[in-house]
Amino acid sequence: MIIAQKVLRNVSLTAHPQGCAEYVCQQVEWVKRQVAQHMDNRYANPNPSAFPKRVLVVGGSTGYGLSSRIVAAIVGKAGTINVSFEREPTEHKTATPGWYNTIAFERIARKNNVFAASVFGDAYAHAVKESAAAMIKKEFGSIDLLVYSLASPLRVDEKTNRTYRSVIKPIETAYEALSVDVSTGMISRTVVEPAEDSQVEETVKVMGGEDWQQWISYLQQEQLLSEGFKTVAFSYIGPELTYPIYRNGTIGKAKEHLEQTAIQLTSDLSSVRGQAFVAVNKAIVTRASAVIPVVPLYIALLYRVMKDKGLHEDCTQQMYRLFSERLYGVGNVPVDSQGRIRVDDWEMSAEVQQAVSRLWDNQHEGSLITGGDLDGFIQDYANIHGFGYDSIDYSADVDPRIVEE
């Protein structure tokens, strides 16, 4: 079949197997070149011997989870296990990008003599936790690091069979701000109505720290955590401009719960001298960020500023810095006053935020975006679904069930 990108309301409905393989390959090659040649002097040289050797990534098929897997495997030669929920391909329908990414990465890992395997299923389900634990026991004995990078719109409570759904809404009062139509570049004003109390609770249930804690508790109970074990989950804070829809909204409440969970987990892990962290990352284009009101406009402006200042990073570069300079750098893990690892420091610098604010003030409802990098946003969004690569012939007939060598 001819696989073209189909986007509906900022959601890509298709993924290209060859393009996803190219995406993964490019991320891997960047890490290899950086380790061998230190081509980007913004980053400290890593100490591969300090890196974890046995890693579980919950949500390791896309975004920061996939990049964590790549960095751990390529720099530290870590064996990795991914847990993610994917739609497999059929003869006439493409898989999720995460399925193609995973197949491509695990093929690369095997060529580099590094163990890599996956458990495909609902990470919230206890049966999936059991399957992952069985694989850890068989292949590793125990794990040194668990990366929790799950992003899901819903969660089914196995005890009650109730489905919880996350929403991206402000709390108490409506939020009104400028946004951009990614397909046209036109600036409009959007209004997001406040969440109901039940929606706040459901979002915390889905996106908070409860499942992260359940993963750690179960693996600890099964004695699968190594001495000095670490775990990290990801969060985002962003500028005050987006606080109503993000940090002070429903997602923000979930992230606050995540941060509280990290404190509790560190206490729970004392028997193995373990530590739990929340890493606050920079804004990037993901399948999730593309559908959050206002955020695409902010990212387009941020990209322009950070690229102009030589500060822009993609997922893998962020994770390279997180592992090399924070989690497995020299000495204690550096954290802020609330115990969080900050790799959003370049984004949140006063210089960058002031420049973004000036660009924001130049946007006007009913006009095209001005001064931003909407093309960069669109290119990144295409790439994470396997589209937009000059090396790929998108007019060619492709079997969506096959990822070529």
C-alpha positions, -999 to +999 in steps of 0.1 A: +000+000+000+010+036-005+014+051+030+007+088+032+005+109+063-031+115+073-037+141+101-071+148+117-073+176+143-035+175+148-035+137+153-016+116+128-036+085+118-007+068+100+029+059+105+055+049+079+076+018+088+107+028+068+105+064+080+102+053+117+133+031+112+151+062+098+140+082+128+154+057+152+186+052+131+193+090+132+189+092+169+212+062+174+238+076+151+238+110+168+245+093+202+273+072+186+290+102+170+287+122+202+303+095+223+331+089+197+338+124+185+323+147+212+310+168+183+286+190+204+306+207+231+274+217+250+275+182+266+299+167+291+316+135+281+297+106+297+312+079+319+298+047+303+310+026+333+287+046+356+256+040+334+230+014+343+234-020+326+199-034+331+171-010+323+133-012+322+115+016+303+077+018+309+066+037+278+098+032+259+085+032+223+083+070+216+094+103+229+116+106+260+111+069+268+125+058+235+154+082+238+162+070+273+164+035+259+186+046+230+210+065+253+212+037+279+219+011+252+243+030+231+264+048+257+262+023+286+257-009+265+226-015+288+202-043+281+168-028+279+132-040+282+104-018+269+067-019+281+043-002+258+008-005+244+009-007+206-014-013+177+003-039+154+000-035+116-023-054+093-021-058+055-040-026+050-034-006+081-002+008+096+010+001+132+015+028+157+048+046+153+059+031+187+056-004+172+078+005+142+102+023+165+105-006+188+111-031+160+138-008+144+156-002+177+157-038+188+171-048+154+199-022+159+205-034+194+210-070+183+235-058+157+254-041+184+252-072+206+230-055+232+200-072+247+166-055+239+131-069+242+096-057+247+064-065+265+035-052+245+004-045+266-014-022+290+013-010+315-014-004+341-024-041+341-009-064+367-005-092+342+018-070+322+038-062+353+041-099+359+053-105+323+079-078+326+091-091+360+094-126+345+116-112+317+137-093+342+142-124+363+152-145+333+174-120+314+188-097+341+182-110+375+175-074+386+174-039+371+195-008+379+171+017+364+134+020+357+123+049+335+086+057+338+076+075+306+039+065+303+015+089+285-019+074+282-054+090+278-071+064+299-067+037+326-089+008+336-090+000+373-088-038+374-105-041+407-136-021+398-134-023+359-139+015+359-123+035+331-106+067+341-099+093+314-074+122+315-083+156+302-062+187+295-082+215+311-078+245+335-093+243+370-120+266+383-119+292+355-119+291+318-086+297+300-084+320+270-053+325+250-039+326+214-033+294+196-022+284+161-037+261+135-007+240+126-021+232+092-026+268+081-004+288+104-033+310+113-035+325+148-068+322+166-081+327+201-091+296+220-112+292+251-109+260+272-136+255+298-126+244+333-126+208+344-152+193+367-138+180+400-143+144+388-121+151+358-093+164+379-094+133+400-095+110+369-065+128+354-045+123+385-055+087+385-043+082+349-012+105+348-002+108+385+023+086+404+001+058+415+010+033+387+047+043+389+046+034+426+028+001+418+056-008+394+083-001+419+064-018+448+058-050+428+094-053+415+108-046+449+085-073+463+099-097+437+134-087+447+142-074+412+158-041+422+196-038+423+215-022+451+217+015+443+187+013+420+173+045+405+140+054+389+130+085+371+096+098+358+091+128+335+073+161+340+070+195+326+065+229+341+068+255+313+063+293+313+036+312+333+018+317+300+008+281+299+003+276+336-036+277+335-038+249+309-008+230+321+010+235+355-021+248+373-045+227+353-055+190+354-022+177+340-004+199+365-022+183+394-012+149+381+025+160+378+023+173+414+012+139+425+040+124+405+065+146+423+051+136+457+053+100+447+091+104+440+096+115+476+077+085+489+095+061+466+129+073+478+119+064+513+105+031+502+137+022+484+160+028+514+166-010+517+184-011+484+198+025+488+175+035+459+165+069+447+135+081+428+135+114+408+112+134+386+130+150+357+115+182+343+122+183+306+119+210+279+090+214+256+092+192+225+069+181+197+052+148+207+020+131+198+006+145+230+019+181+229+005+186+194-031+184+207-027+206+239-043+240+232-018+269+230+012+246+233+019+243+196+022+281+193+044+283+223+067+255+210+069+271+175+081+304+191+104+285+216+120+265+188+128+297+169+144+313+200+164+283+211+176+274+176+188+310+171+206+309+204+222+274+197+202+259+227+177+237+209+176+200+219+156+171+206+144+142+228+176+122+225+199+151+232+179+159+263+182+123+276+219+123+268+223+153+291+200+138+317+220+106+319+255+120+314+253+151+336+225+144+361+215+108+368+250+093+362+273+123+363+299+131+389+288+131+426+252+135+438+223+140+414+217+178+412+182+188+420+162+220+426+147+231+460+118+206+455+140+177+447+134+177+409+161+173+382+159+202+359+168+196+322+145+224+312+170+249+325+180+262+290+143+266+280+134+284+313+164+308+313+154+344+316+170+352+283+150+326+264+117+333+281+120+370+275+126+364+238+097+341+235+075+366+253+084+393+228+075+370+199+042+361+216+033+398+219+037+400+181+010+374+174-024+386+164-057+368+161-067+364+124-031+367+111-005+342+102+021+333+128+051+356+127+086+351+139+082+315+150+094+281+137+061+265+127+080+246+099+102+231+125+072+220+145+056+204+115+088+187+105+093+172+139+057+160+140+061+144+106+094+128+116+080+111+148+055+093+126+081+084+100+073+111+074+093+140+060+126+122+052+142+129+018+157+095+018+123+078+018+102+073-014+067+079+000+052+070-034+065+035-032+043+005-024+051-006+011+039-036+032+030-020+066+037-053+083+074-053+074+102-031+087+131-035+063+166-043+074 
